[in-house]
């Protein structure tokens, strides 16, 4: 018979081996539990946009299912890049948008408008 999930299972030590801190564990499991809850809430609507639970679980609670997924290695946290790198990415994206706008403006300016006859 399968063991019923409780507060002691999965073990905190096993979960902390998968992430770098308790804060990351709490954040990752809470975010995934919300996704699992949203998945179960939209089942009858047929949308299918949210990833279903990645483990078979006896537990019906989304947070327990999320922690079981983390323990199984199905869910991983990806750290954000450092602030300097995010600023560089944002600047490059802004420059690309500005270049695209300038190119579009150049095309509009070079287009010739022919007058209609009889106007």
C-alpha positions in Angstrom: 0.0 0.0 0.0 1.3 3.4 -0.8 2.4 5.6 2.0 0.1 8.5 2.7 1.7 12.0 2.4 2.1 13.9 5.7 4.1 16.7 7.1 7.2 14.5 7.4 7.1 13.1 3.9 8.8 14.2 1.7 11.7 14.8 4.1 12.9 18.4 4.3 16.5 17.2 4.0 15.7 15.5 0.6 14.0 18.7 -0.6 16.9 20.9 0.4 19.3 18.7 -1.6 17.3 19.8 -4.7 17.4 23.6 -4.1 19.9 26.0 -2.8 18.0 27.5 0.2 14.8 27.2 2.2 13.5 30.4 0.6 13.9 28.9 -2.8 12.1 25.8 -1.7 9.2 27.8 -0.3 8.9 30.0 -3.4 9.3 27.2 -5.9 6.8 24.9 -4.1 4.2 27.8 -3.7 4.5 28.8 -7.3 4.1 25.2 -8.5 1.2 24.6 -6.1 -0.7 27.5 -7.6 -0.1 26.1 -11.1 -1.4 22.7 -10.0 -4.4 24.3 -8.3 -5.1 26.3 -11.5 -4.8 23.1 -13.5 -7.5 21.3 -11.5 -9.7 24.4 -11.6 -9.6 24.6 -15.4 -10.0 20.9 -16.2 -13.7 21.1 -17.2 -13.0 24.1 -19.5 -10.8 22.2 -21.9 -8.1 24.9 -22.0 -5.1 22.7 -21.5 -2.6 25.5 -21.0 -1.2 24.5 -17.6 1.1 21.6 -17.1 -0.5 18.8 -15.1 1.1 17.2 -12.0 4.3 15.4 -12.9 4.1 12.7 -10.3 1.5 10.2 -9.2 0.4 11.1 -5.7 -2.1 10.0 -3.1 -2.2 13.5 -1.8 -4.9 15.8 -3.0 -3.3 19.0 -1.7 -1.4 21.0 -4.4 1.4 22.0 -2.1 2.1 18.3 -1.2 2.1 17.4 -4.8 4.5 20.3 -5.7 6.9 19.1 -3.0 6.7 15.6 -4.2 7.6 16.9 -7.7 10.6 18.8 -6.3 11.8 15.7 -4.5 11.4 13.6 -7.7 13.5 16.2 -9.6 10.6 17.0 -12.0 10.6 20.7 -11.0 13.7 22.9 -10.8 14.2 26.5 -10.0 16.2 28.6 -12.5 17.9 31.6 -10.8 17.5 35.0 -12.4 20.7 36.5 -14.0 22.5 39.2 -12.0 21.1 42.7 -12.0 23.9 43.9 -14.4 23.1 41.2 -16.9 19.4 41.9 -16.7 20.1 45.6 -17.3 22.3 44.8 -20.3 19.6 42.5 -21.8 16.9 45.3 -21.3 19.2 47.8 -23.0 19.8 45.5 -25.9 16.1 44.9 -26.3 15.4 48.6 -26.1 18.0 49.3 -28.8 16.5 46.6 -31.0 13.1 48.2 -30.7 14.5 51.6 -31.5 16.3 50.2 -34.5 13.2 48.5 -35.8 11.2 51.7 -35.3 13.8 53.7 -37.2 13.8 51.2 -40.0 10.0 51.3 -40.3 10.1 55.1 -40.3 12.7 55.1 -43.1 10.5 52.8 -45.2 7.5 55.1 -44.7 9.6 58.2 -45.5 10.9 56.7 -48.8 7.5 55.5 -50.0 6.2 57.8 -52.7 2.6 58.8 -52.7 1.1 59.2 -56.2 -1.6 61.8 -56.6 -4.9 60.5 -57.8 -6.2 61.7 -61.2 -9.0 64.3 -61.0 -8.3 65.2 -57.4 
